[in-house]
Amino acid sequence: MHVQRAIEAAGIPTMLITVEPAQSAAARPPRAVHPVRHAIGTPIGAAGEVADQRATLLAALDSLLHPVEPGTIREI
């Protein structure tokens, strides 16, 4: 999370996509989403599942438009 905070400090918004929300919450990321159907190793979606990958990325980008308290992890 140190890299994410450094990028945020430079004025660039970031988004963490996590499949381990409990572990990620401990670091209080500035912004984070948890795609609930995805497993470790496939945070964006399974290989070849282009529609699912696109939907995950679009949901993560949409979350940038709706700020929340740092440390909040939205389920998508």
C-alpha positions in Angstrom: 0.0 0.0 0.0 3.0 2.3 0.3 3.2 2.7 -3.4 -0.5 3.5 -3.6 -0.2 6.2 -1.0 2.8 7.7 -2.7 0.9 7.9 -6.0 -2.1 9.4 -4.2 0.2 12.0 -2.6 1.3 13.1 -6.0 -2.4 13.8 -6.9 -3.1 10.7 -8.9 -6.1 8.7 -7.8 -5.6 4.9 -7.4 -7.8 1.9 -7.1 -6.9 -1.4 -5.4 -8.7 -4.5 -6.7 -8.5 -7.1 -4.0 -9.7 -10.6 -3.5 -8.6 -10.6 0.1 -10.7 -7.7 1.6 -9.9 -8.5 5.3 -6.2 -8.4 4.7 -6.4 -5.3 2.5 -8.6 -3.4 5.0 -5.8 -3.6 7.6 -3.7 -1.3 5.3 -6.6 1.2 4.9 -6.2 1.7 1.1 -7.4 5.1 -0.2 -9.8 3.3 -2.6 -10.5 -0.4 -3.1 -13.0 -2.7 -4.6 -13.6 -6.4 -4.0 -15.0 -8.4 -6.9 -16.8 -11.1 -4.8 -16.8 -13.8 -7.5 -13.1 -13.7 -8.1 -10.5 -15.9 -6.5 -6.8 -15.4 -5.5 -4.8 -15.0 -8.7 -7.7 -13.6 -10.7 -8.6 -10.2 -9.3 -9.8 -8.9 -12.6 -11.4 -12.2 -13.8 -10.4 -15.5 -15.2 -8.2 -15.8 -18.2 -10.2 -15.5 -21.4 -13.3 -14.1 -19.6 -13.1 -10.7 -21.4 -16.6 -9.6 -20.6 -16.1 -10.3 -16.9 -12.7 -8.6 -16.9 -14.2 -5.5 -18.6 -17.1 -5.4 -16.2 -14.7 -5.6 -13.2 -12.5 -2.8 -14.6 -15.4 -0.6 -15.4 -16.9 -1.0 -11.9 -13.5 -0.2 -10.4 -13.2 2.9 -12.5 -16.8 3.9 -11.7 -15.9 3.7 -8.0 -13.3 6.5 -8.6 -16.3 8.8 -9.2 -17.9 8.0 -5.8 -15.3 8.8 -3.1 -15.7 7.0 0.3 -13.8 7.0 3.5 -10.2 5.6 3.1 -10.2 2.0 4.2 -13.7 1.3 2.8 -13.7 -1.7 0.4 -16.7 -1.8 -2.0 -18.0 -5.1 -3.1 -18.6 -5.4 -6.8 
